[in-house]
């Protein structure tokens, strides 16, 4: 627990995915299917991440959490039975369903085996004409939204915008949202896979079947006071210059963009952190290479370590409050 930890990605084929996880982030996609998600760090029962290299190579994140919880999580060790974050890269080549995730009260009675799901997206690239839907338009209530879902006009009830690289969108549980049309992004979320679909664009699989919708559950966990949600934009993202910007601060994580051209310290805070490499490259002082598309966990017990950019490196730094 004295050096940064990198895990083997878990790659998930998705009907809405593409091939940019390989082309842009060098993920080894094993088949010719469209892939939508690369789970970088996960303690979810669907997949337990495995350490990729170093002295702990081959150990699961679950094993580390069970054998050295305080070294990994710091003072938060007694507050959670699972690793608090699920960190991903997503290739939304086609449209994700219009969906909503439950908050803590809702998940306890709707899906007690799962956790609540508040998340944040950082947009790495977006094709012209791509779109993010986030939050209800003013005045939209249950009857209006349900009628729009049945009529296929649900997007008319949602706030939307065209995303740009450098946009960071914070989506609290209970927020109706969707994304697609060629968006590549990083995601930090609570450890949960609880998703309810409101609308799936009338999409059919190869056998002519639609994916299941969850209308009653969705209406039960939507926060009807959650109006339009706008992104915070990181000006200068991807440019060869130094930049620090706070992006998100919530009870589950804080996020900061650290874009650096000179050596700088990471970790050593006594709190769990993660460093998602958004762009550029560099090296840790111990010699390991940092490349765009990697995610590193910085255990709470880890001393500060120097990150040495090679040109410019942009990290999304997540910190456990």
Secondary structure, DSSP 8 states (H G I E B T S, - for coil): --S-EEB--EEEEEEEEESHHHHTT-----SSS-EEEEEEE-EETTEE-BB-SSTTTT-BHHHHHHH-HHHHHBGGGGG-SS-SEEEEEEEESS---EEE---HHHHHHH-TTS----EEEEEEEE-TT-EEEEEE-TT--HHHHHHHHHHT-GGGGEEEE---TTEEEEE-TT--EEEESSEEEEEEEES----EEEE-TT---TTS------HHHHHHH--TT------EE-TTTTSSS-EEEEEEE-SS-EEEEEEESS-EEE--SSB-EEEEEEEEEEEETTS-EEETT-EEEE-TT---EEEEEEEEEEEEEEE--
